[in-house]
Amino acid sequence: MTVGQQARGSAGSAGRRRSRRDEILEIAVGLFAARGYHGVSMDDIGAAAGVTGPALYHHFAGKEAMLAAALIPVSEGLLDGGRDRTASRPGDPRGALESLIDFHVDFALANPAVIALHLHELDRLPDEPRRRIRKLQRLYVEEWVTVLTALHPGLPDGEARVLAHAAFGLMNSTPFLGGEVDRRRRAALLRAAASAALLAETDS
């Protein structure tokens, strides 16, 4: 399953066989996250994937194309998934928030390398794909803002965005966590911490 499919949480895609392109992209994402974008060459990716230069360029025009192919579907998938979860609980902002938290925690734990790329390498992209990703990210944040302002009457949109980004920082900390706590327990801790932060009273 690709990172974009993981973000969407598509059960129907779970059993599909990955393409060679998907396999190469996953290897590239791992290398970018581990060494940094500038620390990885196309030759490095080809060697890790067991692909020769011409075959590699058959799938991707270059490193920028790989980075865009990794980040754009993830941003699309997060937005689609967030919209699905808020739409499925009309009139129930607390239930919608809990569903959003579950969704984001599951994504974060499944995709630590992609999160690292978002945090550190997004500015490597050309203007057009970078603007597209930023727009998708803003729209995803607004799903959280809508839920938070419904849950906390009187909360200004700007303050709701502060809370949403604070929660993302908490949930997206997974690339920097060690493996001493198993995944199920990490998920429970992240859900509890994000819920506590977002459900707390916001009166000044």
C-alpha positions, 0 to 999 in steps of 0.5 A, a space after each residue: 500500500 502506498 503512503 497516500 493509500 495509508 492516509 486515506 485508510 482505504 480498506 479496498 487497497 490493502 490487498 493490492 500488490 504494489 507496483 515497482 514504482 511504489 517500491 522505488 518511491 518507498 525506498 527513496 522516502 526512507 533514504 531522504 528521511 534518514 540522510 536528508 534530501 541533499 544527502 541522497 543521489 539518484 544513484 543511491 536510490 537506484 543502488 538501494 532499489 536494485 535499479 539501473 539509471 535508465 530504469 529509474 528515470 523511466 519511473 521518475 524524472 528526478 529527486 524532485 519528482 520523487 519528493 512530490 510523488 511522496 508528499 502530494 498523495 499524502 496531503 490529499 489523503 489526509 484531507 480526504 480522510 479528515 473530511 470523511 470523519 467530520 462528515 460521518 458525525 454531523 452534530 457530534 463535534 466531540 465524536 468527530 474530534 475523537 475520530 480525527 485524532 484516531 485517524 491522524 495518530 494511525 497515519 503518523 505511526 504508519 508513516 514516520 518517514 513521510 512526516 520527517 519529509 514534511 517537516 524538513 524537506 518540503 521547501 526542496 520542492 518547486 513552487 507549484 507542488 509546494 503551493 499545492 501541498 500547502 493548500 491541501 494542508 490548510 484545508 486539512 487544518 480547517 476540518 479540525 478548526 470547524 470541529 474545535 469551534 463547534 466543540 468550544 463555542 466562542 473559540 475564535 478560528 485563529 485560536 482553534 488553528 493554534 490548538 490544531 497545530 499544537 496537536 499535530 506537533 504532538 501526534 507528529 512526534 513519532 519520527 523522533 520516538 524510540 522503539 522502547 514502547 510498542 505501537 499499540 501503547 504509543 497510539 493510546 498515549 498519543 490519542 490520550 494526550 491529543 484529546 486532553 489538549 484539545 478538550 481542555 477548557 479554552 477560557 482565558 
